Amino acid sequence: MSRNEIRASTSLASIFALRMLGLFLILPVFAIHAKTLPGGDNATLVGIAMGIYGASQALLQLPFGMASDKYGRKRIIVIGLILFALGAFISAGATSVMGVVIGRAIQGAGAISAAITALIADVTREEHRTKAMAMVGGSIGLSFAISLVAAPALYQSIGMSGIFIATGILSILAIGVVLFVTPAAPMIKAERVPFSVVLKNKELMRLNYGVFALHLTQVAMFVVVPSALVQYADIPLASHWKVYLPVVFGSFIAMLPAIFIGEKRGKMKQVFIAAIALMLLVQLGFWQFLDKPVVLIGLLFAFFLSFNILEASQPSLVSRLAPPAAKGTALGVYNTLQALGLACGGALGGYLKQHVGPSSVFIIGAGLTLAWLIIALNMPELPRRAKTMQPAQA
């Protein structure tokens, strides 16, 4: 990769990671913190507070992506970061769960995922785009890992309001990164592709369903898991990092050989299918063994291994399978489904936990993952990375 491509990829991946931190930092602690707020005894409302961020994202990903095509990627990303910071500060000052719902909705309105990934596609060559998109995908897994490790400690030291304030300040600092570090996108003229063509692309539909199922399952799961660690493993919230740190970073290291070998040998379909199958086994394992501390921790490792592989590979696949002139649109649809999964996961997880029971969360997760596995089995062999001799613009 050229220096310009590295600078673009790293800066935009860091901004993407920051946006995901805004979501993930509350997952391990909010269900417990909410009990100290008015409305915190309503598990459905707590789930909505966790998932409303994704609902706003789902509504606005496509409009933001389309606006970035018309008005410029950087301008739209900056607007999104301002909204993100504003929502964070409102959430910090909230005195009830409903106040957090409002702040999180505004935070999520900064729906810049599609604009970020489209900008990466604009400034990277085809043979390096997979690496760049994998950096973004990996940043999601890394953000999730950092959140699960850091959130309990941050909550103990600065409280929930402090977490929101910190994410708001980081968002403001990220604006400077966009304006002064990230390279501008070159002007690209391409024949317009109808929106219906993108929506009807069978291979993109598989990936869009996959990211929806993955993130719904992820958020719904973490409506239940933190309480299970307290109840069954007798691990207080402040010590959850002792579980998350080894399993998250161990799984991150373990997934790297699978990605590298799969890409090098053209076996990404097999790696992809294996990761989905592992996710299915994890959900079934949580359903049966949630009250077994050792098994619970082992299942967390397996979950993160699967999650990291899928998050590192899917955005790259979208950028490679999308029509060349419609990458921004395809990524907008993909990120919309991702955000919709986040929103549905919080609301559905909270509802099921309150009205049916914790095990039902994993039954639903297993069902969605099984459907994904069946869909993915019919995928063609995934394309190898393209190679060209065209140098990137400096």
C-alpha positions as CSV (number, residue, x, y, z in Angstrom):
1,M,0.0,0.0,0.0
2,S,1.2,3.5,-0.7
3,R,1.7,6.1,2.1
4,N,-1.5,7.8,1.0
5,E,-3.5,4.6,1.2
6,I,-2.1,3.7,4.6
7,R,-2.8,7.2,5.9
8,A,-6.4,7.1,4.6
9,S,-7.1,3.6,5.8
10,T,-5.7,4.0,9.3
11,S,-7.3,7.4,9.9
12,L,-10.7,6.3,8.7
13,A,-10.6,3.0,10.5
14,S,-9.8,4.8,13.7
15,I,-12.8,7.1,13.2
16,F,-15.0,4.1,12.4
17,A,-13.7,2.5,15.6
18,L,-14.6,5.6,17.6
19,R,-18.2,5.5,16.3
20,M,-18.5,1.8,17.3
21,L,-17.0,2.6,20.7
22,G,-20.0,5.0,21.2
23,L,-22.2,1.9,20.9
24,F,-20.2,-0.8,22.5
25,L,-18.9,1.0,25.6
26,I,-22.3,0.9,27.2
27,L,-23.1,-2.8,26.4
28,P,-21.3,-4.4,29.3
29,V,-22.4,-2.0,32.0
30,F,-25.6,-0.2,31.0
31,A,-28.1,-3.0,31.9
32,I,-26.7,-2.9,35.5
33,H,-26.3,0.9,35.6
34,A,-29.9,1.4,34.4
35,K,-31.2,0.0,37.7
36,T,-30.0,3.2,39.4
37,L,-32.2,5.4,37.0
38,P,-35.9,6.0,36.7
39,G,-37.2,3.4,34.2
40,G,-34.3,1.1,34.9
41,D,-36.6,-1.7,36.1
42,N,-38.2,-2.0,32.6
43,A,-35.9,-4.4,30.7
44,T,-37.6,-3.5,27.4
45,L,-36.9,0.2,27.8
46,V,-33.3,-0.6,28.8
47,G,-33.0,-2.7,25.7
48,I,-34.3,0.2,23.6
49,A,-31.8,2.5,25.2
50,M,-29.0,0.1,24.1
51,G,-30.4,-0.4,20.6
52,I,-31.9,3.0,19.6
53,Y,-28.4,4.1,18.4
54,G,-28.6,1.4,15.8
55,A,-32.2,2.4,14.8
56,S,-31.1,6.0,14.0
57,Q,-28.2,4.5,12.1
58,A,-30.5,2.3,10.1
59,L,-32.7,5.2,9.1
60,L,-29.9,7.5,8.1
61,Q,-27.1,5.4,6.6
62,L,-28.5,5.6,3.0
63,P,-29.3,9.3,3.1
64,F,-25.9,10.1,4.5
65,G,-24.2,7.9,2.0
66,M,-26.1,9.5,-0.9
67,A,-25.4,13.0,0.5
68,S,-21.7,12.1,0.6
69,D,-21.9,11.3,-3.2
70,K,-23.4,14.8,-3.8
71,Y,-21.7,17.1,-1.3
72,G,-18.4,15.3,-0.6
73,R,-17.4,12.5,1.8
74,K,-15.5,14.6,4.3
75,R,-18.2,17.2,4.8
76,I,-20.8,14.5,5.6
77,I,-18.4,12.7,8.0
78,V,-17.8,15.9,9.9
79,I,-21.5,16.6,10.2
80,G,-22.0,13.0,11.5
81,L,-19.3,13.4,14.1
82,I,-20.9,16.6,15.4
83,L,-24.2,14.8,15.9
84,F,-22.4,12.0,17.6
85,A,-20.8,14.3,20.1
86,L,-24.0,16.2,20.7
87,G,-25.9,13.0,21.5
88,A,-23.1,11.8,23.8
89,F,-23.2,15.0,25.8
90,I,-27.1,14.8,26.1
91,S,-26.7,11.2,27.3
92,A,-24.2,12.3,29.9
93,G,-26.6,14.7,31.4
94,A,-29.6,12.3,31.3
95,T,-31.3,11.6,34.6
96,S,-33.5,8.8,33.4
97,V,-33.4,5.9,31.0
98,M,-35.7,7.8,28.6
99,G,-33.1,10.7,28.6
100,V,-30.5,8.2,27.6
101,V,-32.8,6.9,24.8
102,I,-33.0,10.5,23.4
103,G,-29.3,11.1,23.6
104,R,-28.5,7.8,22.0
105,A,-30.9,8.4,19.2
106,I,-29.1,11.7,18.4
107,Q,-25.7,10.0,18.7
108,G,-26.8,7.4,16.2
109,A,-28.0,10.1,13.8
110,G,-24.4,10.6,12.9
111,A,-24.7,7.7,10.4
112,I,-21.3,8.0,8.7
113,S,-20.4,4.3,8.2
114,A,-21.3,4.3,4.5
115,A,-19.5,7.6,3.9
116,I,-16.4,6.3,5.6
117,T,-16.2,3.0,3.7
118,A,-17.1,4.8,0.4
119,L,-14.2,7.2,1.0
120,I,-11.8,4.3,1.7
121,A,-13.0,2.7,-1.6
122,D,-12.3,6.1,-3.4
123,V,-8.7,6.5,-2.2
124,T,-7.5,2.9,-2.4
125,R,-6.5,0.7,-5.4
126,E,-8.4,-2.5,-6.0
127,E,-5.6,-4.8,-5.0
128,H,-5.3,-3.1,-1.6
129,R,-9.0,-2.4,-1.0
130,T,-9.5,-5.7,0.8
131,K,-6.7,-4.8,3.3
132,A,-8.2,-1.4,3.8
133,M,-11.8,-2.7,4.3
134,A,-10.5,-5.5,6.6
135,M,-8.9,-2.8,8.7
136,V,-12.3,-1.2,9.1
137,G,-13.9,-4.6,9.8
138,G,-11.1,-5.4,12.3
139,S,-11.6,-2.0,14.0
140,I,-15.2,-3.1,14.8
141,G,-14.0,-6.2,16.5
142,L,-11.2,-4.3,18.2
143,S,-13.6,-1.6,19.4
144,F,-15.9,-4.3,20.8
145,A,-12.9,-5.9,22.6
146,I,-11.6,-2.6,24.1
147,S,-15.2,-1.8,25.2
148,L,-15.7,-5.0,27.0
149,V,-12.3,-4.7,28.7
150,A,-12.4,-1.0,29.5
151,A,-16.1,-0.3,30.2
152,P,-16.3,-1.9,33.6
153,A,-13.1,-0.1,34.8
154,L,-14.2,3.2,33.3
155,Y,-17.7,2.8,34.8
156,Q,-16.1,2.4,38.2
157,S,-13.8,5.3,37.9
158,I,-15.8,8.0,35.9
159,G,-19.3,6.6,35.9
160,M,-21.7,6.4,32.9
161,S,-21.8,10.1,32.4
162,G,-18.0,10.2,32.3
163,I,-18.0,7.5,29.6
164,F,-20.5,9.5,27.5
165,I,-18.4,12.7,27.9
166,A,-15.2,11.0,26.9
167,T,-16.8,9.6,23.7
168,G,-18.1,13.1,22.9
169,I,-14.7,14.7,23.3
170,L,-13.0,12.0,21.2
171,S,-15.6,12.6,18.5
172,I,-14.7,16.3,18.4
173,L,-11.0,15.4,18.2
174,A,-11.8,13.0,15.3
175,I,-13.1,16.0,13.3
176,G,-9.5,17.3,13.2
177,V,-8.3,13.9,12.0
178,V,-10.8,14.0,9.1
179,L,-10.0,17.6,8.1
180,F,-6.2,17.5,8.5
181,V,-5.0,13.9,8.3
182,T,-7.4,11.9,6.0
183,P,-6.6,12.5,2.3
184,A,-9.4,13.9,0.1
185,A,-11.1,11.6,-2.3
186,P,-10.2,12.1,-6.0
187,M,-13.0,13.1,-8.4
188,I,-14.4,9.9,-10.0
189,K,-16.7,9.9,-12.9
190,A,-18.7,6.6,-13.4
191,E,-21.9,5.6,-15.0
192,R,-24.7,5.6,-12.5
193,V,-26.1,2.2,-11.4
194,P,-29.8,2.1,-10.5
195,F,-30.5,1.5,-6.8
196,S,-32.7,-1.5,-7.7
197,V,-29.6,-3.3,-9.2
198,V,-27.8,-3.1,-5.9
199,L,-30.8,-4.3,-3.9
200,K,-31.4,-7.2,-6.2
201,N,-27.7,-8.4,-6.2
202,K,-28.0,-11.9,-4.8
203,E,-24.5,-12.1,-3.4
204,L,-24.8,-8.7,-1.7
205,M,-28.1,-9.9,-0.2
206,R,-26.4,-12.8,1.5
207,L,-23.9,-10.4,3.1
208,N,-26.6,-7.9,4.1
209,Y,-28.5,-10.6,5.9
210,G,-25.4,-11.9,7.5
211,V,-24.4,-8.5,9.0
212,F,-27.9,-8.0,10.3
213,A,-28.0,-11.5,11.9
214,L,-24.5,-11.1,13.4
215,H,-25.1,-7.7,15.1
216,L,-28.6,-8.6,16.3
217,T,-27.2,-11.7,17.9
218,Q,-24.2,-9.8,19.4
219,V,-26.2,-7.0,21.1
220,A,-29.0,-9.3,22.3
221,M,-26.4,-11.6,23.8
222,F,-24.9,-8.8,25.8
223,V,-28.2,-8.0,27.3
224,V,-27.8,-11.3,29.1
225,V,-24.1,-12.2,29.4
226,P,-22.9,-9.5,31.9
227,S,-25.6,-10.5,34.4
228,A,-24.7,-14.1,33.9
229,L,-21.1,-13.5,34.7
230,V,-22.2,-11.9,38.0
231,Q,-24.9,-14.4,38.8
232,Y,-23.3,-17.7,37.7
233,A,-19.5,-17.1,37.7
234,D,-19.7,-14.8,40.8
235,I,-17.5,-12.2,39.0
236,P,-18.4,-8.6,40.0
237,L,-18.8,-6.1,37.2
238,A,-15.5,-4.3,38.1
239,S,-13.7,-7.6,37.5
240,H,-15.3,-8.5,34.1
241,W,-12.2,-7.2,32.3
242,K,-10.3,-10.2,33.8
243,V,-12.5,-12.4,31.6
244,Y,-12.8,-10.2,28.5
245,L,-9.1,-9.3,28.2
246,P,-7.7,-12.8,27.6
247,V,-10.6,-14.2,25.6
248,V,-11.0,-11.1,23.3
249,F,-7.3,-10.6,22.5
250,G,-6.6,-14.3,22.4
251,S,-9.4,-14.7,19.9
252,F,-8.2,-11.7,17.8
253,I,-4.7,-13.3,17.5
254,A,-6.3,-16.7,16.7
255,M,-8.3,-15.4,13.9
256,L,-5.4,-13.8,12.0
257,P,-4.0,-17.1,10.5
258,A,-7.5,-18.0,9.3
259,I,-7.9,-14.7,7.4
260,F,-4.4,-14.7,6.0
261,I,-4.4,-18.3,4.8
262,G,-8.0,-18.0,3.5
263,E,-7.0,-15.0,1.4
264,K,-3.7,-16.4,0.2
265,R,-5.1,-19.8,-0.9
266,G,-8.5,-18.6,-2.1
267,K,-10.3,-20.4,0.7
268,M,-12.3,-17.5,2.2
269,K,-15.6,-19.2,1.6
270,Q,-14.5,-22.2,3.7
271,V,-13.2,-19.8,6.5
272,F,-16.5,-17.8,6.2
273,I,-18.7,-20.9,6.5
274,A,-16.6,-22.2,9.4
275,A,-17.0,-18.9,11.3
276,I,-20.8,-18.9,10.9
277,A,-21.0,-22.6,12.0
278,L,-18.9,-21.7,15.1
279,M,-21.3,-18.8,15.9
280,L,-24.2,-21.3,15.7
281,L,-22.5,-23.7,18.1
282,V,-21.8,-20.7,20.5
283,Q,-25.4,-19.7,20.6
284,L,-26.5,-23.3,21.3
285,G,-23.8,-23.6,23.9
286,F,-25.0,-20.4,25.7
287,W,-28.6,-21.8,25.6
288,Q,-27.6,-25.0,27.4
289,F,-24.6,-24.0,29.6
290,L,-25.1,-20.4,30.6
291,D,-24.9,-21.4,34.2
292,K,-21.6,-23.2,33.9
293,P,-18.8,-20.7,34.6
294,V,-15.9,-22.5,32.8
295,V,-18.0,-23.3,29.8
296,L,-19.4,-19.7,29.7
297,I,-15.9,-18.3,29.5
298,G,-14.9,-20.8,26.8
299,L,-18.0,-19.9,24.8
300,L,-17.1,-16.2,25.0
301,F,-13.7,-17.0,23.4
302,A,-15.4,-18.9,20.6
303,F,-17.9,-16.1,20.1
304,F,-15.1,-13.5,19.7
305,L,-13.1,-15.8,17.4
306,S,-16.1,-16.1,15.1
307,F,-17.2,-12.5,15.4
308,N,-13.7,-11.2,14.6
309,I,-13.4,-13.3,11.4
310,L,-16.8,-12.3,10.2
311,E,-16.3,-8.6,10.9
312,A,-12.9,-8.5,9.3
313,S,-14.1,-10.2,6.1
314,Q,-17.6,-9.0,5.3
315,P,-17.0,-5.3,4.5
316,S,-14.1,-6.3,2.2
317,L,-16.4,-8.7,0.4
318,V,-19.1,-6.1,-0.1
319,S,-16.6,-3.7,-1.7
320,R,-15.3,-6.5,-4.0
321,L,-18.7,-7.9,-5.0
322,A,-20.5,-4.6,-5.5
323,P,-20.9,-3.0,-9.0
324,P,-17.8,-0.7,-9.4
325,A,-19.9,2.4,-9.9
326,A,-22.2,1.6,-6.9
327,K,-19.8,0.8,-4.1
328,G,-21.1,3.7,-1.9
329,T,-24.7,2.6,-2.4
330,A,-23.9,-1.0,-1.7
331,L,-22.0,-0.1,1.5
332,G,-24.8,2.1,2.5
333,V,-27.3,-0.8,2.3
334,Y,-24.8,-3.0,4.1
335,N,-24.3,-0.5,6.9
336,T,-28.1,0.1,7.2
337,L,-28.6,-3.6,7.8
338,Q,-25.8,-3.6,10.3
339,A,-27.4,-0.8,12.2
340,L,-30.8,-2.4,12.0
341,G,-29.4,-5.5,13.5
342,L,-27.9,-3.5,16.4
343,A,-31.2,-1.8,17.0
344,C,-33.3,-5.0,16.9
345,G,-30.8,-6.8,19.0
346,G,-31.1,-4.4,21.9
347,A,-34.9,-4.2,21.8
348,L,-35.5,-7.9,21.1
349,G,-32.9,-9.0,23.7
350,G,-34.5,-6.8,26.4
351,Y,-38.0,-8.0,25.6
352,L,-37.1,-11.7,25.5
353,K,-35.1,-11.5,28.7
354,Q,-38.0,-9.8,30.5
355,H,-41.0,-11.7,29.1
356,V,-39.7,-15.1,28.1
357,G,-36.4,-15.7,29.8
358,P,-32.6,-15.4,29.2
359,S,-32.3,-18.7,27.3
360,S,-34.8,-17.5,24.6
361,V,-32.2,-14.8,23.5
362,F,-29.8,-17.6,22.5
363,I,-32.5,-19.7,20.8
364,I,-33.4,-16.7,18.6
365,G,-29.7,-16.1,17.9
366,A,-29.2,-19.8,17.0
367,G,-32.2,-19.6,14.6
368,L,-30.9,-16.5,12.8
369,T,-27.4,-18.0,12.6
370,L,-28.7,-21.3,11.2
371,A,-30.6,-19.4,8.5
372,W,-27.4,-17.5,7.7
373,L,-25.4,-20.7,7.5
374,I,-27.9,-22.2,5.0
375,I,-27.8,-19.0,2.9
376,A,-24.0,-18.9,2.9
377,L,-23.5,-22.6,1.9
378,N,-24.9,-21.7,-1.5
379,M,-22.4,-18.9,-2.0
380,P,-20.0,-19.3,-5.0
381,E,-16.3,-19.4,-4.3
382,L,-15.3,-15.9,-3.2
383,P,-13.1,-13.9,-5.6
384,R,-9.4,-13.6,-5.0
385,R,-8.0,-10.2,-4.5
386,A,-7.6,-8.3,-7.8
387,K,-4.1,-7.3,-8.9
388,T,-3.3,-4.3,-11.0
389,M,-0.1,-2.4,-11.8
390,Q,-1.8,1.0,-11.6
391,P,-0.1,3.1,-8.9
392,A,-2.3,5.0,-6.4
393,Q,-2.5,8.8,-6.6
394,A,-0.1,10.4,-4.1
